[in-house]
């Protein structure tokens, strides 16, 4: 189907790792993205991965891509209260301007 | 600092009113987008534009129109607002060429309430 699926909520304790999962739809998607939305704000790009990669690491963030299962995950190490936000995964269909966004996962970090 | 600016953060309108949502970007991007965001539904594309005076329908264009007279400005128009158009509206822009990641730059959003 057309839906990019994410769980709606995740709650973790400060200092723990968070893992946010996403199942996307189009195996030909060129780029896959993670965006962060803080309260009352627009979305900001956190990181992205090109479809020929399996993993990308950027400081506390690790992105894993399993193309066979169309599964994308975002791991945040040493989660802080400032990481509390909504996280959206998105895919970009090859050769198009079309981006498909997931429903967003609301991450709550408990002190 | 790159910027996408949406002119109104909060609007309250009555059913049947005409509503204009304005978006300006200062990055010389070719592509501009309007999305609406609703809880549990994520972001849904209303319209996008890949050049001045060019526009294409997204997934939910019904009840909306757009205008792109200048490269930096993309307007969303609700000809006759209805209560089911109460939502958060997000404008975005991107630069897309060979080797570009296609990152979308978002404005802060316009929360519209239709009574």
Interface residues (C-beta under 8 A of the other chain):
Chain A: X4 X8 X30 X31 X33 X35 X40 X41 X42 X43 X44 X45 X48 X50 X88 X90 X92 X97 X98 X99 X101 X102 X103 X104
Chain B: X4 X31 X33 X35 X40 X41 X42 X43 X44 X45 X48 X50 X56 X90 X92 X96 X101 X102 X103 X104 X105 X106 X107 X108 X109
